[in-house]
Amino acid sequence: MERGTRRALVAVAGVGGVALTTGLVIWAARRRGGRFGRAALPRSKGRVHASGMTLTVYRQANLPIQQRVAIIQDLVHKGVRDPRMRKLALEITHHCPARDGRCEARAVYDWVRRNVRYSGDIGPHRLPDGSVEPVDLFQSAARTVEFRAGDCDDSATLSSVLLLLNGIPARLRITSRLPGRQDDFSHIFAVAGVPKTAPTDWLAVDSTLPGDNFGREAPYAKKADFPA
C-alpha cells in the first residue's frame, strides 16, 4: 500500500449485480466507521472506459491511509451485492459443516491462495505531466477473480467479500513494520471473526504470505483494524 510523496490512484471497475460493464468501481463517497473515524474518498481526476471495464483515476499527494481504506471498503460493499460473488462464496465452502465459521474461513483462505497469484501494483512510469510516479491499483473482487492476480489490497478485498457472503464477520487489518511513524502502513489483509455470532477470535486470512499461513500474521510494529 505504501507509496512515495505523490500518488496516482487507479481503480478497475467490475460493478455489482449482473451488470458487469456498467457503473463505476468507486460509486459512493462514503465510509463505514473505523478506528480512524470517517474519511471521504479522494476526488476523481478522470475515467477511462475500455473492454467493458471502467478505470477511475484519483491523484492526490500523500493520500491518507483512511482514504485508501475507504476505497477498499466501498469495493467490499459492492462485492457483497454481487450475486456472482455469492455463488462463488458458497461453492468454496460447500464442504464445511453448517455454521462452522472456522472451516469456512479456512476454505476461503485456501481458495484465494490457490487461485489468485500475488502481483505487485503498476510500476513507476511517466505520466502526461512529465512526472514519474508509482500507482496504487485497487480491483473489485470480481475483477480479481477474473484476472486471477492482485496484490494485498486486492486479496484483502476478495477475501473480505467471500467471508462476509458466508456470514463471517470480517475486518481489514493494516500493519506497519516501521515503529514510531504515523504514515508508514504498508500491508493490508482480511481477518475473520469466529464464531460467527459472537466472535472471540480473529483469524488472519492473508493469502499473500508464502506457504500455508492461515491464522498467522507477518511481524509488524503496529496495526489498525477497520470494519470490512
N, C-alpha and C positions, 0 to 999 in steps of 0.2 A: 504493500500500500504506500510506502513512503516514497517520496519523490523530492526533487530539488525545490528551489525557491519559487519557481513558476511552474504551473501545470496546465496541460490541456487535458480535460476530462472528456472521455468519449463513452457513450453507452450504445450498445447494439440492441435494437428493438426486436421483440418477438412477443407480441402483446396478447393479452388474455383471451379467454373464451376459445372459440374455434376460429376466430378471425386472425389468422397468423400475419396477414400482410397489412393490417390496419392499426392505427393508433401509434403512440409513442411509448418507448420503454420508460421514460420518466413522464408520468402523467399527472402527478399531483404534488404541489409544493407543500407537502405536509409530512409530519413525522410523528410516529407514536412515541410516547415518552421514554426516556432513557436516563441513565445516571447523569448525563451532561445537560439535561433539560431539552427544551425544544430547539430545533435548528431547521431553518428553511433551506431548500435546495438552491444551489447557485443559479444565476440567470443564464438561460440558454444563449449561446453565441452562434448557433447555426444548425441546420439539419441537412442530411443527405439521404436520399431515397435510392435504393438500388436492389435489384433481385428480390423484391418483396420484403426488404428489410429497411428499417429507419435508423439512421445514425444521428444521435443528438450530441452536440458538442458544447462543452462548458469550458470556459477559460477564466481562471482566477488565480492570482498569486497567493501562495501559502494557504490553500484551501483547508479550512479547519477539519479535523477528524470527524466532528459531529456532522458536517455536511456530507462527507464521504459515506459515513454510515447511513445517513438519511437516504441517500441514493439506493443503497443496498436494501434497506428496509422497504422501500417502495417496490423494488424488484421482487422481494419476497411476497409482499401483499399481492402483487399481480400474479405471481406463480400459483398462489393458493387458490386464486379464482379461475385457474385454467383447468378445465376438465381433463385435458390430455395428461397433465401432471398428476391429477388424482388417480387416473387409471394406472399410470406408471408406479405411483407410490404404493398402491395396493398390490400390484403384481410383484413388486420387490419383496413385500412382507407376507406373501400368501402362505408361506410355510410356517409362520410363527403361530403359537397358540394365541387365542383371543385375549386381549388386554395385556399381553406380555410386552411392555414398552422396551425393556432391555433387549429382547430378541429383535424387535423391530428396528431399534436404533442401530444395532449391530448389522442388520441386513442392509440398512441404508448406507452405512459406512462401507460395507463390503462392495455394494453395487457401484457406488461413486468411485471407489479406489480402483475397481476393475475396468470401469468404462469411461472414465474421464482422465485423460493424460494431463499432467501438470505442464503448463506452458506459460512463460512469462508474458508481461504486457508488451505493447509496441515499444520498440527501442527508440532512443533519441534520434530525431530526424529534423530536417529543415522545414520550418513552417512558412506559409506565404509571406509573413512579415520579416523573414530572414533569420529569426531566432531558431535555435536548436533546442528542443525540449523532449523529455520522455512523455509518455501518455499513460494515464490510468484508464484501463478498459473495463467496463462493467457490463456483463452479459446477463440477460434474463435466464431463468432456469431452463426454459425450453430451448433457447439457443445453445446453452452449454451441452444439453443432451444431444442436440443436432450436430454441433461441432465436435463433440467428444474430446474437448480440451478446454483448459482455462487455468487461471491462477487461483490464489487463495480467496480472492473476492468472489470469484465465480463458483468455486466449490462450496464456500460458506452459504451463498445464496441457494444453490441447488439442494444442499443437504438440509438447510432450514425448511425449504418448501416440502421436501419429502417427509421430514419428521412431522411437521405440522399437519400434513394431509393424512397422517396416520394417528392423529390425536395426541402427539407427543409435544409437550411444551419445549420451545427452543429459544435459545439466546444466541446473540452474536457476541463473541468474545474477541476483543482486540488486545494485543500484547506488545510489549516493548522489551528489547534486550539491552537498552542503554539506560542505566539508572540516572536519576537526577535531572531529567529533561521532560518538558511538557508535551512536545510535539513530535516525539520520535516513535510513535506507534507504527509498526511495520508489518504486522501479521494479523490475520483475522480468520476465525473458524467458528463453526457451529458447536454448541453444547446442548445436549439433550437431557431433559428432566425426567427422572424416574423415581417412583412410579408415576404414571400419567396424572392421576387425580390430585396428588399432593406430593410433589417431588421432594425427596430428601437427599438426592444425589444428582449431580450434574456431570454428565459424561462427555468428554471431548470427542467430537466427530470430525477429525481433521485428516482428510484423505490426502493432503499434500505432503505429509511426512513420509519418508521412505520406510518400507516394511509395514508390518502389521502393528498398528499403534492405536487400536480402538480403546477409548477411555484414557489415553495418555496424552500429555501435552509437552511440547518442547519447552526447555527452561526459558524463563522470562524474568525481567526486572519488575514489571508492573503490568496490571491488566485492568480492563474496564469492560463491563457487560452491558449490552443493550438488548431490549426485547426484540426478537426477530419479527 
